[in-house]
């Protein structure tokens, strides 16, 4: 990870702060070659999840709130917030955290189509936001209890909403995936992010 100084010299490129310590998001962002600083956000995610918001609204509000929660500590910087919501019907599936809950989530998803919503919010130094949302429709093949147990043991997707790692053996769980950017499934849609960064004056290429 590249760390930048708090006070860039005059005429320096815009600074980028990422309100996340997720290794998945940071590894994706490193692929763009843009210098950034990663910091933990101070957003109470549980408070938002109990507000009864629709999934897309929840993802967008949380991505904004994460960026806002660290913006005051980094004046003059662009601050990126991101959030991902996994939705099956009317239910939002959170990170399982244990193998047992991961297996239960995959049993619920078996043979069904769900949505994975990933929101980006880039806070500009003047307090305005530029935002993007990436939505993928994910259809899981019919899975036996044994297949679910073996998959969870192989990938251990305990910190992944939906209980799968698409970049690992999790790709074998699906019969179809419909969306605009595969990296959005992992946690950070790089095509949309490149648009936001280019518009903000970062030189991605």
C-alpha positions as CSV (number, residue, x, y, z in Angstrom):
1,X,0.0,0.0,0.0
2,X,1.2,3.5,-0.8
3,X,1.0,6.1,1.9
4,X,1.0,9.8,1.1
5,X,1.8,12.9,3.2
6,X,-0.8,15.0,4.9
7,X,0.3,18.2,3.2
8,X,1.1,17.7,-0.5
9,X,3.4,20.3,-2.2
10,X,1.8,23.0,-4.4
11,X,0.4,21.7,-7.8
12,X,0.6,18.1,-6.5
13,X,-2.0,15.6,-7.8
14,X,-5.2,15.3,-5.8
15,X,-4.9,13.1,-2.7
16,X,-7.0,10.1,-2.1
17,X,-8.1,8.7,1.2
18,X,-10.0,5.4,1.4
19,X,-12.4,4.9,4.3
20,X,-11.8,1.2,4.5
21,X,-9.3,-1.4,5.8
22,X,-10.9,-4.2,3.8
23,X,-8.1,-6.2,2.2
24,X,-10.4,-7.1,-0.7
25,X,-11.1,-3.4,-1.5
26,X,-7.5,-2.3,-1.0
27,X,-6.0,-5.0,-3.1
28,X,-8.4,-4.0,-5.9
29,X,-7.6,-0.3,-5.6
30,X,-3.9,-1.0,-5.8
31,X,-4.4,-2.4,-9.3
32,X,-5.1,1.2,-10.5
33,X,-1.7,2.5,-9.4
34,X,-3.2,5.6,-7.7
35,X,-1.5,6.6,-4.5
36,X,-3.9,6.4,-1.5
37,X,-4.1,6.2,2.2
38,X,-6.3,3.7,3.9
39,X,-8.0,4.5,7.2
40,X,-10.7,2.8,9.2
41,X,-14.1,4.5,8.9
42,X,-16.0,5.5,12.1
43,X,-19.5,4.7,10.8
44,X,-22.0,2.7,12.9
45,X,-23.2,0.3,10.2
46,X,-25.6,-1.4,12.5
47,X,-27.5,1.8,13.1
48,X,-28.2,2.2,9.4
49,X,-29.2,-1.4,9.0
50,X,-32.0,-0.9,11.6
51,X,-33.5,2.1,9.8
52,X,-35.6,0.0,7.4
53,X,-33.9,1.4,4.3
54,X,-34.3,-0.4,0.9
55,X,-31.1,-2.2,0.0
56,X,-29.9,0.2,-2.7
57,X,-30.5,3.2,-0.5
58,X,-28.8,1.4,2.4
59,X,-25.6,0.8,0.3
60,X,-25.5,4.4,-1.0
61,X,-26.1,6.0,2.4
62,X,-23.5,3.8,4.1
63,X,-20.9,4.5,1.4
64,X,-21.5,8.3,2.0
65,X,-21.4,8.0,5.7
66,X,-18.2,6.1,5.7
67,X,-16.5,8.8,3.7
68,X,-18.0,11.6,5.8
69,X,-16.8,9.8,9.0
70,X,-13.1,10.4,8.2
71,X,-13.3,13.5,6.0
72,X,-12.7,16.1,8.7
73,X,-9.4,14.4,9.6
74,X,-8.2,14.8,6.1
75,X,-8.9,18.3,4.8
76,X,-8.2,18.9,1.2
77,X,-8.4,15.2,0.3
78,X,-10.8,13.2,-1.8
79,X,-12.3,10.5,0.4
80,X,-13.7,7.3,-1.0
81,X,-16.4,5.3,0.8
82,X,-17.9,2.0,-0.4
83,X,-20.5,-0.5,0.8
84,X,-21.8,-3.8,-0.4
85,X,-25.3,-5.3,0.3
86,X,-26.3,-8.8,-0.6
87,X,-30.1,-9.2,-1.1
88,X,-32.2,-12.3,-1.4
89,X,-35.9,-11.3,-1.9
90,X,-36.6,-8.9,1.0
91,X,-33.7,-10.2,3.1
92,X,-30.3,-8.6,3.5
93,X,-27.6,-11.2,4.1
94,X,-24.7,-10.0,6.3
95,X,-21.2,-11.4,6.7
96,X,-21.6,-14.9,8.2
97,X,-18.6,-14.8,10.5
98,X,-18.8,-18.5,11.3
99,X,-18.8,-21.6,9.1
100,X,-22.2,-22.7,10.4
101,X,-23.8,-19.4,9.4
102,X,-22.0,-19.4,6.0
103,X,-23.4,-22.9,5.3
104,X,-26.9,-21.7,6.3
105,X,-26.6,-18.6,4.0
106,X,-25.6,-20.8,1.0
107,X,-28.4,-23.2,1.7
108,X,-30.8,-20.2,1.5
109,X,-29.2,-19.1,-1.8
110,X,-29.1,-22.5,-3.4
111,X,-31.1,-22.6,-6.6
112,X,-32.1,-19.0,-6.4
113,X,-31.1,-15.6,-7.8
114,X,-30.0,-12.8,-5.5
115,X,-28.5,-9.3,-6.0
116,X,-25.2,-7.9,-4.9
117,X,-25.3,-4.1,-4.7
118,X,-22.0,-2.2,-4.4
119,X,-22.0,1.5,-3.9
120,X,-19.2,4.0,-4.3
121,X,-19.2,7.6,-2.9
122,X,-16.2,9.9,-3.6
123,X,-16.3,12.9,-1.4
124,X,-14.7,16.0,-2.9
125,X,-12.7,18.5,-0.7
126,X,-15.6,20.9,-1.1
127,X,-18.0,18.4,0.6
128,X,-19.9,17.4,-2.6
129,X,-20.2,13.8,-3.7
130,X,-19.8,11.8,-6.9
131,X,-21.4,8.4,-6.7
132,X,-21.9,5.1,-8.6
133,X,-23.7,1.9,-8.0
134,X,-22.9,-1.5,-9.4
135,X,-25.6,-4.2,-9.3
136,X,-25.0,-7.9,-10.1
137,X,-27.7,-10.6,-10.4
138,X,-26.2,-13.8,-9.1
139,X,-27.8,-17.2,-9.8
140,X,-26.6,-20.0,-7.5
141,X,-26.8,-23.6,-8.8
142,X,-28.7,-26.2,-6.7
143,X,-26.2,-27.2,-3.9
144,X,-26.3,-30.3,-1.8
145,X,-25.4,-30.0,1.9
146,X,-22.2,-31.8,1.3
147,X,-21.2,-29.5,-1.5
148,X,-21.9,-26.5,0.7
149,X,-19.9,-27.9,3.6
150,X,-16.9,-28.7,1.3
151,X,-17.0,-25.2,-0.3
152,X,-17.0,-23.4,3.0
153,X,-14.1,-25.5,4.2
154,X,-12.2,-24.7,1.0
155,X,-12.7,-20.9,0.8
156,X,-13.7,-19.9,4.4
157,X,-15.8,-17.0,3.2
158,X,-16.6,-15.8,6.7
159,X,-16.1,-12.1,6.0
160,X,-18.0,-12.1,2.7
161,X,-21.7,-11.0,2.3
162,X,-23.4,-14.0,0.8
163,X,-20.8,-16.4,2.0
164,X,-18.8,-16.8,-1.2
165,X,-15.5,-15.7,-2.7
166,X,-16.1,-15.2,-6.4
167,X,-12.3,-14.8,-6.9
168,X,-11.8,-18.3,-5.4
169,X,-13.6,-21.6,-5.7
170,X,-16.8,-19.7,-5.2
171,X,-17.1,-19.2,-9.0
172,X,-18.2,-22.8,-9.2
173,X,-21.3,-22.0,-7.1
174,X,-23.0,-20.0,-9.9
175,X,-24.9,-20.9,-13.1
176,X,-25.0,-17.2,-14.2
177,X,-23.8,-13.8,-13.3
178,X,-25.2,-10.6,-14.9
179,X,-23.6,-7.3,-14.2
180,X,-21.2,-4.6,-15.5
181,X,-18.0,-5.1,-13.6
182,X,-16.7,-8.4,-12.1
183,X,-14.5,-6.5,-9.6
184,X,-17.7,-5.1,-8.1
185,X,-18.6,-8.6,-6.8
186,X,-15.3,-8.7,-5.0
187,X,-16.0,-5.3,-3.3
188,X,-14.9,-2.4,-5.5
189,X,-16.1,-1.8,-9.0
190,X,-13.0,-0.5,-10.7
191,X,-14.6,0.6,-14.0
192,X,-17.0,2.9,-12.1
193,X,-14.2,4.0,-9.7
194,X,-11.9,4.9,-12.7
195,X,-14.7,7.2,-14.0
196,X,-15.0,8.9,-10.6
197,X,-11.2,9.3,-10.2
198,X,-10.7,10.6,-13.8
199,X,-13.5,13.1,-13.3
200,X,-11.9,14.3,-10.1
201,X,-8.5,14.9,-11.8
202,X,-6.6,11.8,-10.9
203,X,-4.4,10.3,-13.6
204,X,-5.3,6.7,-13.6
205,X,-3.7,6.0,-17.0
